[in-house]
Amino acid sequence: MNDIEAKKWIIEIGKRMYEKDYVSSNDGNITVMTDEGYIWATPTGVSKGHMNEEMLLKMDIDGNIIEGTYKPTSEIKMHLRVFKENPEVRSVTHAHPPFSTAFAICHKPIDKPYLIEAVIGLGTIPVAPYALPGTQEVPDSIAPFCKDYNGCLLANHGLLTWGNTPEQAFFRMESAEMVAKTYSIVPSIGKAQGFNKEEVERLLERRKAMGISTGGLPDLSED
């Protein structure tokens, strides 16, 4: 991933977020790491659906600005912490998808074993404790989840996902929102019939066979 590719991906992911109503106004932020270890990031105060490459910022892993005239998002420390905690990560996305954010407001993880795709591909999405945006509390709150999971909910805030590529990071956000939406609908239809322990273990074996080592364990307890 070079500078040109990183910038193009940020613009693309920003448009996808905006078109799917995962962000409104100037919400959300996106970062992509290049092969040289530099990070391109979205600026503060700009709609993610109406960005151009001149607005983006290039920085080092400590947040020192190397290129760009716009101000960085106040949440950049959160992104940098993910990169530092998990060297395999190359992109981080943050937004406020409605159903996932509803789970975050309720401090409820997306962790029930109701869907095959949720257990194998997405895994559990835990909830990071509430932290005041823009403070050191935020990166500290997400640090415990960066290595073993594919994303986390930010209590009373939104959703944070990461991946080996910008598209993977966004796909995990998309998957989390789909699962959250589906789980929200279930009670209006009936009682969810989730997988039992043996079925979950077989799915986790399949996940391992597919080379997926992150995602945590689903919650088998009954609601």
N, C-alpha and C positions, 0 to 999 in steps of 0.2 A: 504494500500500500504506500504509494508516494503522495506528495503534497496535492497534486492535481486530483488524484483519485479520492483522497480523503475529503477534499472540499466538495467534490461532486456528490459523494455519498451523503454528506451532511445536508446539502440542499434537497436531495431526493427524499431522505427520511423525514425532513421537516415538512415537505409537501404531503407525504403520506399521513403523518400525524394530523396535520391540519384538515385534510380531506376526510379523515375518519372521525373528526370531532374529538380527538384525544387531547387537543389543546384549544384554548380560546384566547383572544387578545394576544398577549406576549408570553403566555405560559410555555413551560417546557424548555429543555435544553439537550443538546446532543454533543458528544465528543467522539473523535476517532484518532487512534494512535497510528503514526506512520512507522515504516520499517526502521527508521532512524531513531525512533523513540520519542519523537515530538508529538504533541497533541494539538489537533485542530478543534476548536470549540465554537459554539454559537454565542453571540453577544447578548447582553441584557437589553431589554426594552424593544425587541424586534419580533414581529409575528413570524412563527416558524414556517408559515405557508407563503411568506412574501420576502424571503431572504435572497441575497445574492452573494457571490463568493467574496466580494470586497468587504462585506460585513464581518467575515469570520476572523478568528484570532488564532495565531500559532503560539504555543507556549511550551516550556519544558515541564517535566514531571512535577516540579515544585510550584508551578503556576506563574513563573516569570514570563512576561510577554516578550516574544521574539519578533512577531509581525502582526500588524493590525492596528487600527486606530479606534475601534469601538471598545467599550468597556466590557469585561467578561461578566458572565452571570455570577451572582452572589453565591450560587450553588456549585461553583466549580470545584470547591474543596471536596464535595461529595464524590464527584467523578474521579478526581485525582486519587482519592482514597481507594476506590475500586481497583484502579490500575496498579496501585502500590501493593494492595493485598493479594491480588491475583494476576501474576505475570502473563497468564494466557489470554487475558482480556484485551481486546483491541478496539472495542467500542462500547459506549454507555449511552443509554437513552432514558430520559425522564419526562413524564407527561402526566396528565390527569384524566385518563380514560374513565368515563362515568361509573361503570359497574365495579371496576377494580378500586376506584377511589371510594365508592360506597363501602367496600370491604375494609378499606383503610380507616374510614371514619368510625366503623364499628370495632376496630382493632381485631378484625377477624381474618386469619390467614386463609389463603386459597389452598387448602390442603386435603380435601376429602377425595378418596379413591373412587370416584364415580365415572370417570372417563378414561379409556385406555390411553388416549393421547396425553391426558393430564399427568398420568403416572409415569409414562415412559419419556415423553419428549420434553414437557415443561417442568415437571416435578413440583414440589411444594413451593409456594411463594409465602414466606414468613412475613411477620410484621415487625419492623424496626420500631423501637420506642419513640414516642413523640419527642421532637427536637425543634427548637426555634430555627426557622430557615435563615441561612446566611451565617450561622454560628458554627463553632467547632463541634458543637453537640451533634450536628447532623452526620458528618463523616464518622464520628465515634459510634453513633447509633447503628450504622450499617456495616461497620467493619466485621462483626462476627459472622456475617452471612456471605461475604464476597467469594470465599473459596468453595463452599459446599453447595451453593444454590445458584440459580440462574437469574435471580432477581429478588426484590423484596418490596413490600408495601411500606410506605412512609406514613406512620400513624397521623391521621387527620390531614393528610397532604396529597398523596398520589402514589404513583408506581415508578419503580426504578428497575431497569433490566440491563443486562450486559451480555456480551458474546465475543466470539473469536473474529467476527466480521460485523460491519454495521448492519447488514441485512439480518444476520442471526439475532443481534440485539433487538432489532425492531420486531422480528418474527416472534420473539419471546414475549414482547409487550402485547402483540396482537393475539397470541395464544392465551395469555393471562386474561385479557379482556373478554375473549370468547368464553373461556371457562367460567369467569366470574358472572358473566351475563347468563349463561346456561344454568349455573347453580342458583342464581337469583330467581329464575323462572320456575324451577322445580317445585317449590312449596305450593304454588298455585295449581299444580296438576296432581300432585300426590306425594307419597313418601318415597324418597330416593332409595333405590336398591343398589347399594354400593358393592364393591368387591370384598370378599372375605379375606382373611389372612393368607390362606394358601394361594388364592388367586393373585393377591398383591405380590407375594413372593415370586410367583412365576413371571409376572410383569417386570419386576425388578431384575430378574435374571435376564429377561429379554433386553432390558435397558442396558445392562452390563455387556451383553453380547454385541450390542450395537456400538459399543465404545463410548457410551455416555456415562461419565463418572460423577456428574453433578445432579442435583435435584432434591436431595434429602429424602426423607421418608414420609409417606402420607399418614394422616391421622385416621386410625381404625376405630376410634371410639364413636359411639352413637350420639347423634344430636339430641 
